[in-house]
Amino acid sequence: MANLRGNGTKENPWVLLTPPGSSEFTVYKDETSDPQTLVVQVKTTQLKYQLRCIEDLHQMLKEHGDWILLGSTDEQKEPNEGTVEAWGRSEDNPVGGWYGLRKGFRGRFGMYIPPVLEALGLAEVEHNARNNRMRAL
């Protein structure tokens, strides 16, 4: 966590890299919104996820106990089963569906949320060109 830049606020967001290391993005917590939100800014695109996704994903990873594929994909595409992306949309997760809040931009959970957990010291994430995995710490 020593290389984590920013403090996770709108004024000083975290600056992170996607798992392949190909794109930089910023993330901050909006604890005043309802529900509380994790705001991801990728160039001109803003994605929003329920803030509780950090704790919920960490808990799922601990229960899973092993590596799990990230499986990132856009909202309009079906994610591969058994991936972090599929879990982030599943009716079986703690929120009963999408963690993504912005219609049309609810996907890519498996791309942008794992680096947050890694930066917070909650998970280990692979950094290959493709097919990255993560597991709880």
N, C-alpha and C positions, 0 to 999 in steps of 0.2 A: 504494500500500500504506500510505500515511500515515494513512488513516482506519480501518485494521484495529484493532479493539479486541480485547483478550485476547492470550494467547500460545499458544493451541492445546493447553493442558493441561486436565485434568478440573477442576482448581481455578480456572482462569482461561481458559475456552474462548473461541474466536473468536466474535464476534457479527456475523452476516452477514444480508443481505437476499436474498430470492429474486430471480431476474432481473427480474420485473416490478416489484419493489420493494414488493410487497403484504404480505409476511410476513417477520418477523424470526425467525432461528433461531440456535442455537449449534452449534459444531463443536469437537471435540477429538480428539487422537491418543491412542490406547491402544496403546503400543508394547510392553506387557507381555503382551497377549493373543496367542493363536495361532489364526489368523494375526493379524498386527498390524492394528488396526482404526481406522477413522475413524468416530467416533460423532457422529451428527446428532440434535439434540434440537429437535423442533418442537412447542411447547406441551407436551402430555403424551405425545406419540408419540416413540419413539426408533427411529431407523434406524441400521443398522450396515453399513459397506462395508469391503472390504479396503483397507487403507491404501495399498497399491501402486497403487490406482486413480488417484492424483494423477499419479504419474510415467507410468503407462501411458497415461492419457488425453492428457497433454501430448505424449507421443511420437506418438500417433495423429494428433493435431491438426497437428503439425509435418509428418508424412508426407502428410496430407490437403492441406495447403498453402493452404486457402481457408476461407471461412465454412462452417459446418455447423449445421443446425437442432438445437436441443436436444431437442425431442420428448418432454418429460416425460410419463409416465403411470404409473398404479398397476401393481403386479405382475400383477394379474388381467387386464389389458388388453394387447393386442398393440401394441407401439410401431410408429410409421411407420418404414419402411426408410430407411436412410441418415441416421439421426439419432444424436445422442449416446446417447440412451436405448437405441436398438436395439443400438448397439455395446456398451453396458454389460451386455448380456445375451447377446451373440452367442457362439456356439461358436468363432468365429474370432478373438476377442480373446485377449490373452496368458494369461488364466486359464481359457479354454475354457468360458465361461458367465457366470453371474451374479457381479458384484462385490458385490451385496447379500448380507448374511449372515443376516438375520433373516427366516425364512420368513413369507410373508404381507406383509412390509414391505420386499421387495427392490427394488421399483420406485422411481420418482422420482429415479433417478440423474441424469437430465437437468435436474432442478430444483435439487438440492442440491450436486452436485459442481462444476459450472461456477463458481459464486461463490467456491468455495475456490480454484480455480486463478486466478481473477481477483485475489483478495485477495493471493495469493502472487506476483503479477506474472508468471504463466506464460501467461495468456490474456486476451483481450479478449472481453467478453460484452455483448450488446445488452440494453437495458432497456426494451423496449416492453411493452405490455399483453399481447401474444400473439406467438407465432411468433418467439421470440428465437433468435439464432444466437451462435456463438462461433468464435474462431480463436486459434491459438497466437501468442504473442509471442516 
